[in-house]
Amino acid sequence: MVKAKVLKTESDCVAALARIEKLMDAKRNSPQGDELELLSLLVHDYAEKVFPIDKPDPVEAIRFRMEQQGLEPEDLVPLLGSRSRVSEVLSGRRNLSLKMIRKLVAVLGIPAEVLLGTA
């Protein structure tokens, strides 16, 4: 078993990944399985610190879901209230209300955290 330590450099991470590759067939709840789990957590932590992912923008999330589902702005009228309100929301001139967020979550399945900007 390699002594586990906080990964601080790219070379630390590369070494951990090489060890993880050797341990991929380890059985759970064995010393090797525990080492694999610990190293995986350390690599995940390092990656989050070095390569942070920006929080999704609520409007971009709505546009992305529209694209996925082949929706047009007029398809959002029942969710947001009116054509002008849809236009204002999609252009960023109007914030989403709690009522709008609830409908978007229910109908489009966009997580509330994303729409609230807290994801």
N, CA, C and O of each residue as an XYZ file, in Angstrom:
476
protein
N       0.846     -1.188      0.000
C       0.000      0.000      0.000
C       0.881      1.237      0.000
O       1.816      1.347      0.793
N       0.577      2.162     -0.892
C       1.293      3.422     -0.982
C       0.753      4.340      0.106
O      -0.450      4.359      0.370
N       1.643      5.100      0.737
C       1.188      6.038      1.760
C       0.385      7.139      1.075
O       0.895      7.841      0.202
N      -0.874      7.282      1.479
C      -1.749      8.285      0.887
C      -1.404      9.657      1.438
O      -1.090      9.805      2.619
N      -1.467     10.664      0.564
C      -1.224     12.039      0.984
C      -2.051     12.963      0.104
O      -2.488     12.586     -0.983
N      -2.253     14.164      0.588
C      -2.983     15.155     -0.186
C      -2.212     15.419     -1.474
O      -0.995     15.604     -1.454
N      -2.939     15.435     -2.604
C      -2.303     15.671     -3.898
C      -2.151     17.178     -4.096
O      -3.138     17.913     -4.117
N      -0.906     17.629     -4.240
C      -0.643     19.055     -4.371
C      -0.083     19.444     -5.728
O      -0.132     20.614     -6.108
N       0.442     18.485     -6.453
C       1.048     18.792     -7.752
C       0.510     17.843     -8.813
O      -0.113     16.823     -8.517
N       0.771     18.216    -10.052
C       0.349     17.364    -11.158
C       1.045     16.009    -11.089
O       0.435     14.983    -11.389
N       2.307     16.000    -10.699
C       3.025     14.722    -10.612
C       2.447     13.838     -9.503
O       2.414     12.615     -9.642
N       1.990     14.449     -8.404
C       1.294     13.676     -7.360
C       0.058     13.007     -7.952
O      -0.211     11.833     -7.697
N      -0.684     13.768     -8.741
C      -1.916     13.262     -9.333
C      -1.620     12.148    -10.336
O      -2.321     11.136    -10.364
N      -0.599     12.327    -11.147
C      -0.226     11.313    -12.135
C       0.168     10.012    -11.433
O      -0.208      8.925    -11.873
N       0.916     10.127    -10.354
C       1.316      8.938     -9.602
C       0.098      8.239     -8.997
O       0.011      7.011     -9.015
N      -0.835      9.016     -8.467
C      -2.048      8.438     -7.888
C      -2.870      7.740     -8.960
O      -3.398      6.652     -8.727
N      -2.982      8.358    -10.139
C      -3.732      7.740    -11.235
C      -3.083      6.429    -11.692
O      -3.779      5.469    -12.023
N      -1.756      6.394    -11.707
C      -1.050      5.165    -12.092
C      -1.344      4.061    -11.076
O      -1.553      2.907    -11.451
N      -1.359      4.412     -9.806
C      -1.656      3.427     -8.760
C      -3.115      2.979     -8.855
O      -3.421      1.799     -8.684
N      -4.006      3.922     -9.127
C      -5.427      3.576     -9.284
C      -5.600      2.565    -10.403
O      -6.377      1.619    -10.277
N      -4.882      2.762    -11.491
C      -4.971      1.832    -12.623
C      -4.573      0.417    -12.206
O      -5.181     -0.556    -12.653
N      -3.559      0.298    -11.354
C      -3.119     -1.019    -10.888
C      -4.128     -1.653     -9.929
O      -4.182     -2.875     -9.790
N      -4.919     -0.816     -9.277
C      -5.857     -1.315     -8.269
C      -7.280     -1.499     -8.796
O      -8.176     -1.836     -8.021
N      -7.507     -1.288    -10.074
C      -8.867     -1.280    -10.610
C      -9.639     -2.576    -10.363
O     -10.868     -2.541    -10.299
N      -8.974     -3.695    -10.226
C      -9.666     -4.967     -9.997
C      -9.740     -5.348     -8.525
O     -10.120     -6.470     -8.190
N      -9.377     -4.417     -7.644
C      -9.382     -4.713     -6.212
C     -10.798     -4.962     -5.706
O     -11.757     -4.341     -6.166
N     -10.911     -5.876     -4.760
C     -12.216     -6.174     -4.167
C     -12.555     -5.126     -3.116
O     -11.687     -4.631     -2.397
N     -13.860     -4.800     -3.050
C     -14.330     -3.842     -2.048
C     -14.028     -4.374     -0.650
O     -14.005     -5.582     -0.415
N     -13.801     -3.451      0.259
C     -13.555     -3.754      1.669
C     -12.316     -4.616      1.896
O     -12.201     -5.302      2.912
N     -11.409     -4.573      0.956
C     -10.104     -5.199      1.133
C      -9.099     -4.065      1.294
O      -9.431     -2.919      0.990
N      -7.891     -4.340      1.757
C      -6.901     -3.254      1.859
C      -6.670     -2.551      0.523
O      -6.535     -1.328      0.486
N      -6.622     -3.311     -0.578
C      -6.425     -2.711     -1.887
C      -7.677     -1.924     -2.321
O      -7.566     -0.864     -2.937
N      -8.841     -2.446     -1.998
C     -10.080     -1.749     -2.321
C     -10.195     -0.437     -1.559
O     -10.650      0.567     -2.105
N      -9.784     -0.449     -0.309
C      -9.796      0.777      0.496
C      -8.801      1.796     -0.053
O      -9.081      2.994     -0.094
N      -7.632      1.301     -0.474
C      -6.628      2.197     -1.062
C      -7.158      2.804     -2.355
O      -6.970      3.995     -2.605
N      -7.811      2.005     -3.167
C      -8.401      2.490     -4.415
C      -9.430      3.580     -4.133
O      -9.433      4.619     -4.793
N     -10.297      3.349     -3.161
C     -11.317      4.329     -2.812
C     -10.688      5.627     -2.312
O     -11.114      6.715     -2.701
N      -9.684      5.518     -1.460
C      -9.017      6.704     -0.921
C      -8.311      7.487     -2.026
O      -8.439      8.710     -2.091
N      -7.581      6.811     -2.879
C      -6.892      7.498     -3.971
C      -7.880      8.164     -4.930
O      -7.628      9.257     -5.437
N      -9.003      7.494     -5.170
C     -10.028      8.078     -6.046
C     -10.560      9.375     -5.455
O     -10.762     10.352     -6.177
N     -10.785      9.391     -4.156
C     -11.258     10.605     -3.487
C     -10.214     11.720     -3.562
O     -10.556     12.884     -3.773
N      -8.959     11.366     -3.391
C      -7.884     12.358     -3.458
C      -7.761     12.949     -4.861
O      -7.573     14.156     -5.011
N      -7.866     12.109     -5.881
C      -7.790     12.591     -7.266
C      -8.992     13.483     -7.565
O      -8.844     14.522     -8.207
N     -10.158     13.096     -7.114
C     -11.368     13.903     -7.321
C     -11.206     15.273     -6.668
O     -11.520     16.294     -7.280
N     -10.720     15.297     -5.438
C     -10.511     16.550     -4.717
C      -9.501     17.436     -5.453
O      -9.717     18.639     -5.598
N      -8.411     16.846     -5.912
C      -7.391     17.594     -6.646
C      -7.972     18.195     -7.929
O      -7.741     19.363     -8.240
N      -8.727     17.379     -8.668
C      -9.303     17.842     -9.930
C     -10.283     18.989     -9.707
O     -10.312     19.935    -10.494
N     -11.082     18.918     -8.646
C     -12.028     20.004     -8.360
C     -11.312     21.308     -8.034
O     -11.792     22.386     -8.385
N     -10.176     21.218     -7.371
C      -9.422     22.428     -7.014
C      -8.677     23.007     -8.214
O      -8.632     24.224     -8.395
N      -8.101     22.141     -9.022
C      -7.272     22.593    -10.139
C      -8.107     22.937    -11.377
O      -7.760     23.844    -12.133
N      -9.190     22.220    -11.574
C     -10.038     22.418    -12.751
C     -11.480     22.688    -12.326
O     -12.364     21.881    -12.612
N     -11.731     23.811    -11.647
C     -13.100     24.075    -11.179
C     -14.060     24.263    -12.347
O     -13.696     24.792    -13.396
N     -15.279     23.821    -12.140
C     -16.319     23.949    -13.162
C     -17.215     25.110    -12.761
O     -17.723     25.161    -11.641
N     -17.400     26.040    -13.689
C     -18.258     27.193    -13.420
C     -19.691     26.743    -13.212
O     -20.140     25.752    -13.788
N     -20.397     27.485    -12.382
C     -21.811     27.212    -12.170
C     -22.561     27.535    -13.457
O     -22.257     28.523    -14.126
N     -23.543     26.700    -13.803
C     -24.301     26.980    -15.023
C     -25.152     28.240    -14.873
O     -25.687     28.513    -13.799
N     -25.268     28.987    -15.938
C     -26.110     30.171    -15.976
C     -27.555     29.717    -16.169
O     -27.814     28.882    -17.035
N     -28.513     30.241    -15.384
C     -29.908     29.810    -15.523
C     -30.465     29.970    -16.937
O     -31.142     29.071    -17.436
N     -30.191     31.091    -17.583
C     -30.713     31.310    -18.937
C     -30.080     30.318    -19.919
O     -30.764     29.783    -20.791
N     -28.785     30.076    -19.777
C     -28.129     29.108    -20.654
C     -28.687     27.710    -20.427
O     -28.819     26.933    -21.372
N     -29.014     27.387    -19.179
C     -29.616     26.085    -18.884
C     -30.975     25.948    -19.569
O     -31.300     24.894    -20.115
N     -31.763     27.018    -19.536
C     -33.070     26.995    -20.208
C     -32.879     26.833    -21.713
O     -33.558     26.023    -22.344
N     -31.959     27.601    -22.286
C     -31.707     27.499    -23.734
C     -31.215     26.100    -24.118
O     -31.611     25.553    -25.147
N     -30.352     25.536    -23.284
C     -29.830     24.193    -23.554
C     -30.965     23.172    -23.547
O     -31.039     22.317    -24.430
N     -31.854     23.262    -22.547
C     -32.973     22.321    -22.472
C     -33.920     22.523    -23.648
O     -34.461     21.553    -24.180
N     -34.127     23.777    -24.060
C     -34.969     24.053    -25.225
C     -34.389     23.366    -26.457
O     -35.112     22.749    -27.239
N     -33.083     23.485    -26.613
C     -32.413     22.863    -27.764
C     -32.553     21.346    -27.701
O     -32.839     20.701    -28.709
N     -32.351     20.780    -26.512
C     -32.467     19.332    -26.344
C     -33.852     18.823    -26.734
O     -33.992     17.768    -27.352
N     -34.873     19.597    -26.358
C     -36.246     19.142    -26.568
C     -36.892     19.738    -27.818
O     -38.078     19.525    -28.067
N     -36.110     20.486    -28.604
C     -36.640     21.070    -29.836
C     -37.721     22.105    -29.579
O     -38.664     22.226    -30.361
N     -37.593     22.853    -28.491
C     -38.594     23.858    -28.134
C     -38.246     25.216    -28.712
O     -37.076     25.548    -28.901
N     -39.272     25.987    -28.987
C     -39.140     27.363    -29.451
C     -39.547     28.283    -28.300
O     -40.216     27.836    -27.368
N     -39.156     29.555    -28.347
C     -39.536     30.479    -27.272
C     -41.035     30.478    -26.966
O     -41.428     30.565    -25.802
N     -41.874     30.381    -28.002
C     -43.318     30.397    -27.747
C     -43.787     29.197    -26.925
O     -44.850     29.245    -26.305
N     -42.991     28.115    -26.920
C     -43.334     26.946    -26.106
C     -43.191     27.233    -24.610
O     -43.721     26.498    -23.778
N     -42.480     28.294    -24.281
C     -42.281     28.648    -22.871
C     -43.361     29.575    -22.323
O     -43.395     29.839    -21.121
N     -44.229     30.063    -23.176
C     -45.285     30.998    -22.727
C     -46.106     30.410    -21.580
O     -46.355     31.121    -20.607
N     -46.541     29.141    -21.642
C     -47.312     28.608    -20.520
C     -46.506     28.545    -19.204
O     -47.084     28.527    -18.117
N     -45.200     28.512    -19.315
C     -44.350     28.405    -18.124
C     -43.955     29.764    -17.558
O     -43.820     29.926    -16.345
N     -43.769     30.745    -18.452
C     -43.250     32.041    -18.015
C     -44.284     33.162    -18.047
O     -44.074     34.203    -17.425
N     -45.393     32.974    -18.753
C     -46.463     33.957    -18.674
C     -46.898     34.635    -19.952
O     -48.098     34.724    -20.210
N     -45.974     35.117    -20.762
C     -46.343     35.799    -22.008
C     -45.133     35.777    -22.934
O     -44.016     35.468    -22.518
N     -45.380     36.114    -24.200
C     -44.270     36.156    -25.168
C     -43.234     37.188    -24.751
O     -42.032     36.941    -24.843
N     -43.706     38.356    -24.288
C     -42.758     39.404    -23.900
C     -41.952     38.971    -22.674
O     -40.763     39.273    -22.572
N     -42.597     38.267    -21.749
C     -41.878     37.795    -20.561
C     -40.835     36.744    -20.952
O     -39.725     36.747    -20.421
N     -41.187     35.850    -21.872
C     -40.230     34.859    -22.368
C     -39.030     35.573    -22.970
O     -37.886     35.214    -22.690
N     -39.283     36.577    -23.789
C     -38.213     37.346    -24.415
C     -37.332     38.018    -23.368
O     -36.106     38.003    -23.480
N     -37.950     38.599    -22.363
C     -37.190     39.277    -21.304
C     -36.323     38.294    -20.524
O     -35.171     38.594    -20.212
N     -36.871     37.119    -20.206
C     -36.110     36.110    -19.466
C     -34.945     35.599    -20.311
O     -33.814     35.526    -19.831
N     -35.218     35.247    -21.569
C     -34.172     34.679    -22.420
C     -33.091     35.696    -22.781
O     -31.972     35.308    -23.116
N     -33.404     36.982    -22.718
C     -32.392     38.004    -22.991
C     -31.664     38.434    -21.721
O     -30.701     39.198    -21.781
N     -32.129     37.940    -20.563
C     -31.490     38.292    -19.298
C     -31.978     39.595    -18.697
O     -31.421     40.064    -17.704
N     -33.009     40.188    -19.281
C     -33.527     41.456    -18.757
C     -34.478     41.255    -17.583
O     -34.751     42.199    -16.841
N     -34.982     40.044    -17.408
C     -35.903     39.750    -16.304
C     -35.405     38.510    -15.568
O     -35.032     37.512    -16.184
N     -35.407     38.594    -14.246
C     -35.053     37.435    -13.431
C     -36.238     36.484    -13.354
O     -37.390     36.878    -13.530
N     -35.927     35.240    -13.090
C     -36.977     34.246    -12.923
C     -37.660     34.435    -11.579
O     -37.000     34.681    -10.569
N     -38.975     34.320    -11.568
C     -39.716     34.352    -10.311
C     -39.772     32.931     -9.758
O     -39.478     31.969    -10.468
N     -40.145     32.807     -8.506
C     -40.274     31.493     -7.896
C     -41.330     30.656     -8.623
O     -41.159     29.449     -8.792
N     -42.402     31.288     -9.046
C     -43.459     30.595     -9.790
C     -42.923     30.052    -11.122
O     -43.220     28.921    -11.507
N     -42.128     30.876    -11.818
C     -41.534     30.437    -13.093
C     -40.585     29.262    -12.849
O     -40.596     28.277    -13.587
N     -39.772     29.383    -11.811
C     -38.801     28.325    -11.502
C     -39.522     27.017    -11.222
O     -39.114     25.967    -11.719
N     -40.576     27.066    -10.442
C     -41.340     25.841    -10.135
C     -41.857     25.186    -11.413
O     -41.784     23.966    -11.557
N     -42.377     25.983    -12.334
C     -42.910     25.429    -13.587
C     -41.784     24.858    -14.452
O     -41.941     23.792    -15.046
N     -40.662     25.556    -14.524
C     -39.532     25.068    -15.328
C     -38.977     23.767    -14.761
O     -38.602     22.868    -15.515
N     -38.925     23.665    -13.445
C     -38.469     22.429    -12.810
C     -39.429     21.293    -13.141
O     -39.006     20.207    -13.537
N     -40.716     21.548    -12.976
C     -41.727     20.506    -13.187
C     -41.828     20.057    -14.635
O     -41.928     18.862    -14.910
N     -41.801     21.011    -15.565
C     -42.042     20.677    -16.965
C     -40.756     20.332    -17.728
O     -40.721     19.366    -18.490
N     -39.713     21.122    -17.520
C     -38.473     20.900    -18.272
C     -37.450     20.055    -17.522
O     -36.483     19.573    -18.111
N     -37.666     19.878    -16.222
C     -36.762     19.048    -15.440
C     -35.403     19.684    -15.173
O     -34.433     18.976    -14.903
N     -35.324     20.999    -15.245
C     -34.070     21.688    -14.928
C     -33.982     21.775    -13.407
O     -34.943     22.207    -12.771
N     -32.864     21.380    -12.805
C     -32.759     21.435    -11.344
C     -32.967     22.859    -10.808
O     -32.484     23.829    -11.392
N     -33.683     22.963     -9.701
C     -33.963     24.263     -9.099
C     -32.677     25.004     -8.735
O     -32.615     26.227     -8.859
N     -31.652     24.279     -8.288
C     -30.384     24.926     -7.926
C     -29.784     25.674     -9.101
O     -29.196     26.742     -8.932
N     -29.934     25.112    -10.296
C     -29.405     25.759    -11.499
C     -30.202     27.023    -11.794
O     -29.628     28.070    -12.094
N     -31.505     26.925    -11.710
C     -32.351     28.075    -12.019
C     -32.222     29.183    -10.968
O     -32.407     30.363    -11.267
N     -31.904     28.784     -9.739
C     -31.694     29.769     -8.671
C     -30.273     30.335     -8.717
O     -29.964     31.309     -8.031
N     -29.419     29.725     -9.523
C     -28.026     30.174     -9.614
C     -27.181     29.731     -8.443
O     -26.171     30.363     -8.131
N     -27.588     28.629     -7.777
C     -26.832     28.151     -6.616
C     -26.180     26.805     -6.858
O     -25.632     26.210     -5.930
N     -26.230     26.312     -8.089
C     -25.677     24.988     -8.382
C     -24.176     24.985     -8.249
O     -23.539     23.953     -8.459
